[in-house]
Amino acid sequence: MVVAQSPKQQGSGGKLKFLNKVHDFGTIYRDTILSAKYTFVNVGTEPVRIESVHPDCQCTKYELSRPELMPGDSAYITLFLNTENKLGPQRIYSVVKADTYERMYKLTLLVDVDVPLEIE
């Protein structure tokens, strides 16, 4: 009998551990560009490759410090959120896809966008 196995079984291979997955900016003014850094480590036994980063909003750009990590290596993703045309509480997600057993990781940006008072 032959049993098919996936190339990345749970408990083996590369494994990412994010030191933080949520960044809360609190209340900020509109028309601001914010940045949040998400650090992660390959705590597995094999190399890991970050295949993609997909923010769910065109208002969010990203920068990946390096796409490949050997065991024990760390890297980071910086998300840049433009609050132009935003108002009120915002919850912006970005999905990181890697060649690990847990294929996808969700990063979250939280912010409450306010309008500055205009003094006449």
VOBA-1610 file (N, C-alpha, C; in pm, whole numbers, padded with zeros to 5 digits, always signed):
BEGIN
Met+00084-00117+00000Met+00000+00000+00000Met+00089+00124+00000Val+00057+00220-00085Val+00133+00344-00096Val+00051+00457-00035Val+00113+00535+00051Val+00045+00648+00114Val+00109+00776+00061Ala+00029+00862+00000Ala+00081+00989-00050Ala+00103+01084+00066Gln+00215+01153+00063Gln+00245+01249+00167Gln+00275+01384+00103Ser+00235+01489+00169Ser+00266+01623+00119Ser+00413+01649+00143Pro+00476+01735+00059Pro+00618+01762+00075Pro+00653+01827+00209Lys+00561+01902+00268Lys+00586+01968+00396Lys+00490+01912+00500Gln+00533+01813+00575Gln+00450+01756+00679Gln+00459+01842+00803Gln+00352+01841+00881Gln+00352+01917+01006Gln+00464+01866+01095Gly+00538+01959+01154Gly+00645+01922+01245Gly+00780+01905+01178Ser+00784+01907+01043Ser+00912+01895+00975Ser+00929+02012+00881Gly+01051+02031+00835Gly+01077+02135+00736Gly+01089+02273+00797Gly+01067+02373+00711Gly+01073+02511+00755Gly+00946+02549+00829Lys+00961+02637+00925Lys+00845+02681+01004Lys+00869+02826+01045Leu+00771+02912+01016Leu+00784+03052+01052Leu+00715+03082+01184Lys+00780+03165+01262Lys+00719+03217+01385Lys+00724+03369+01377Phe+00606+03431+01373Phe+00598+03577+01372Phe+00603+03628+01515Leu+00688+03727+01540Leu+00698+03785+01673Leu+00579+03875+01702Asn+00515+03924+01598Asn+00394+04004+01610Asn+00313+03988+01481Lys+00183+03979+01492Lys+00096+03967+01375Lys-00005+04081+01367Val-00015+04161+01473Val-00111+04272+01477Val-00039+04398+01520His-00066+04506+01448His-00012+04637+01487His-00129+04734+01498Asp-00147+04794+01616Asp-00256+04889+01640Asp-00196+05028+01653Phe-00229+05117+01559Phe-00178+05254+01561Phe-00259+05345+01652Gly-00376+05300+01697Gly-00462+05387+01775Gly-00528+05489+01684Thr-00550+05610+01734Thr-00614+05715+01655Thr-00508+05803+01590Ile-00519+05822+01460Ile-00427+05910+01386Ile-00510+05996+01291Tyr-00446+06099+01237Tyr-00515+06187+01142Tyr-00508+06132+01000Arg-00611+06165+00923Arg-00619+06124+00784Arg-00503+06185+00706Asp-00476+06125+00589Asp-00370+06170+00499Asp-00231+06152+00560Thr-00215+06042+00629Thr-00087+06005+00691Thr-00042+05872+00632Ile+00087+05854+00615Ile+00139+05724+00573Ile+00204+05660+00696Leu+00152+05545+00734Leu+00198+05473+00852Leu+00282+05353+00809Ser+00374+05311+00894Ser+00450+05189+00865Ser+00455+05101+00989Ala+00445+04972+00966Ala+00450+04873+01074Ala+00543+04760+01031Lys+00629+04720+01123Lys+00728+04615+01095Lys+00687+04485+01164Tyr+00682+04378+01086Tyr+00646+04244+01137Tyr+00769+04155+01121Thr+00826+04114+01232Thr+00947+04031+01231Thr+00909+03885+01245Phe+00980+03798+01172Phe+00955+03654+01179Phe+01086+03578+01173Val+01083+03454+01224Val+01201+03369+01235Val+01168+03232+01178Asn+01262+03173+01107Asn+01248+03034+01064Asn+01291+02946+01180Val+01194+02889+01253Val+01223+02804+01368Val+01223+02656+01330Gly+01217+02630+01200Gly+01214+02491+01152Gly+01354+02438+01123Thr+01357+02324+01052Thr+01482+02255+01024Thr+01526+02266+00878Glu+01445+02331+00794Glu+01477+02347+00653Glu+01459+02493+00611Pro+01517+02533+00497Pro+01498+02669+00448Pro+01351+02699+00420Val+01316+02827+00429Val+01180+02874+00400Val+01189+02982+00293Arg+01093+02980+00202Arg+01084+03085+00100Arg+00949+03155+00115Ile+00953+03287+00124Ile+00830+03367+00122Ile+00789+03378-00024Glu+00673+03324-00057Glu+00629+03321-00196Glu+00558+03449-00238Ser+00482+03508-00145Ser+00410+03631-00180Ser+00358+03700-00055Val+00328+03829-00071Val+00262+03909+00031Val+00148+03980-00040His+00025+03963+00011His-00092+04020-00054His-00172+04107+00044Pro-00151+04241+00041Pro-00239+04329+00119Pro-00378+04328+00058Asp-00481+04339+00142Asp-00619+04334+00090Asp-00670+04471+00046Cys-00584+04572+00049Cys-00626+04707+00013Cys-00515+04772-00070Gln-00555+04844-00175Gln-00456+04914-00256Gln-00389+05027-00179Cys-00444+05061-00063Cys-00387+05165+00023Cys-00264+05115+00097Thr-00233+04986+00084Thr-00123+04925+00160Thr-00018+04869+00065Lys+00105+04910+00086Lys+00221+04858+00013Lys+00307+04782+00114Tyr+00402+04704+00063Tyr+00489+04630+00154Tyr+00632+04628+00105Glu+00721+04596+00199Glu+00862+04577+00170Glu+00906+04452+00246Leu+00967+04358+00175Leu+01014+04233+00235Leu+01165+04240+00245Ser+01220+04220+00365Ser+01365+04234+00382Ser+01443+04126+00308Arg+01389+04005+00301Arg+01453+03896+00225Arg+01352+03783+00207Pro+01351+03719+00090Pro+01251+03617+00062Pro+01288+03476+00110Glu+01415+03451+00139Glu+01457+03317+00179Glu+01527+03320+00314Leu+01491+03223+00398Leu+01549+03215+00532Leu+01597+03073+00560Met+01720+03063+00606Met+01773+02936+00652Met+01723+02915+00795Pro+01730+02792+00848Pro+01689+02770+00987Pro+01763+02865+01082Gly+01686+02930+01170Gly+01742+03024+01265Gly+01748+03168+01216Asp+01732+03189+01085Asp+01737+03325+01030Asp+01609+03400+01061Ser+01621+03533+01069Ser+01503+03618+01086Ser+01497+03718+00970Ala+01378+03771+00949Ala+01355+03872+00845Ala+01235+03952+00890Tyr+01195+04048+00806Tyr+01077+04128+00840Tyr+01004+04175+00716Ile+00879+04205+00737Ile+00793+04266+00635Ile+00749+04400+00694Thr+00766+04506+00617Thr+00716+04637+00659Thr+00594+04668+00574Leu+00481+04697+00639Leu+00360+04738+00570Leu+00346+04889+00581Phe+00313+04951+00469Phe+00293+05096+00462Phe+00146+05122+00430Leu+00076+05190+00519Leu-00066+05218+00502Leu-00086+05367+00478Asn-00150+05400+00366Asn-00183+05538+00333Asn-00328+05562+00377Thr-00348+05655+00469Thr-00482+05677+00525Thr-00563+05780+00445Glu-00512+05821+00329Glu-00587+05913+00245Glu-00724+05852+00211Asn-00828+05932+00220Asn-00966+05889+00192Asn-01019+05784+00290Lys-00958+05770+00404Lys-01006+05678+00509Lys-01065+05761+00622Leu-01164+05705+00690Leu-01222+05772+00806Leu-01282+05667+00898Gly-01255+05680+01027Gly-01309+05588+01125Gly-01220+05466+01144Pro-01271+05365+01216Pro-01193+05244+01244Pro-01162+05166+01115Gln-01038+05125+01101Gln-00992+05049+00984Gln-00924+04922+01032Arg-00949+04814+00962Arg-00884+04685+00988Arg-00836+04635+00852Ile-00704+04642+00830Ile-00645+04607+00702Ile-00564+04478+00720Tyr-00589+04380+00634Tyr-00518+04252+00642Tyr-00419+04239+00526Ser-00314+04164+00552Ser-00220+04123+00448Ser-00191+03976+00471Val-00191+03898+00363Val-00166+03754+00373Val-00026+03725+00319Val+00053+03657+00401Val+00188+03615+00364Val+00180+03467+00329Lys+00228+03433+00211Lys+00228+03293+00168Lys+00373+03243+00165Ala+00397+03127+00230Ala+00532+03070+00236Ala+00526+02921+00206Asp+00640+02863+00174Asp+00645+02720+00142Asp+00665+02636+00269Thr+00583+02663+00370Thr+00586+02591+00497Thr+00458+02507+00508Tyr+00451+02424+00611Tyr+00331+02344+00632Tyr+00209+02435+00650Glu+00223+02535+00735Glu+00117+02636+00750Glu+00140+02737+00639Arg+00070+02723+00528Arg+00099+02797+00404Arg+00079+02948+00414Met-00020+02992+00492Met-00052+03134+00494Met-00054+03190+00636Tyr-00011+03315+00646Tyr-00004+03387+00773Tyr-00074+03521+00753Lys-00161+03559+00845Lys-00237+03684+00832Lys-00178+03790+00923Leu-00144+03905+00863Leu-00098+04021+00937Leu-00209+04125+00939Thr-00222+04197+01050Thr-00332+04293+01066Thr-00280+04430+01106Leu-00335+04532+01040Leu-00313+04672+01078Leu-00444+04726+01131Leu-00441+04787+01248Leu-00559+04849+01307Leu-00531+04998+01323Val-00629+05080+01286Val-00613+05225+01300Val-00751+05289+01303Asp-00763+05394+01379Asp-00886+05474+01381Asp-00848+05610+01321Val-00899+05637+01201Val-00861+05757+01127Val-00956+05870+01161Asp-00898+05982+01202Asp-00975+06101+01242Asp-00938+06216+01150Val-01020+06317+01149Val-00994+06439+01071Val-00947+06546+01167Pro-00834+06612+01137Pro-00787+06716+01229Pro-00885+06833+01234Leu-00897+06893+01351Leu-00983+07010+01366Leu-00923+07128+01291Glu-01007+07200+01222Glu-00959+07319+01151Glu-00994+07441+01234Ile-00892+07517+01269Ile-00912+07637+01349Ile-00925+07757+01255Glu-01033+07832+01274Glu-01057+07947+01186Glu-01014+08074+01252
//
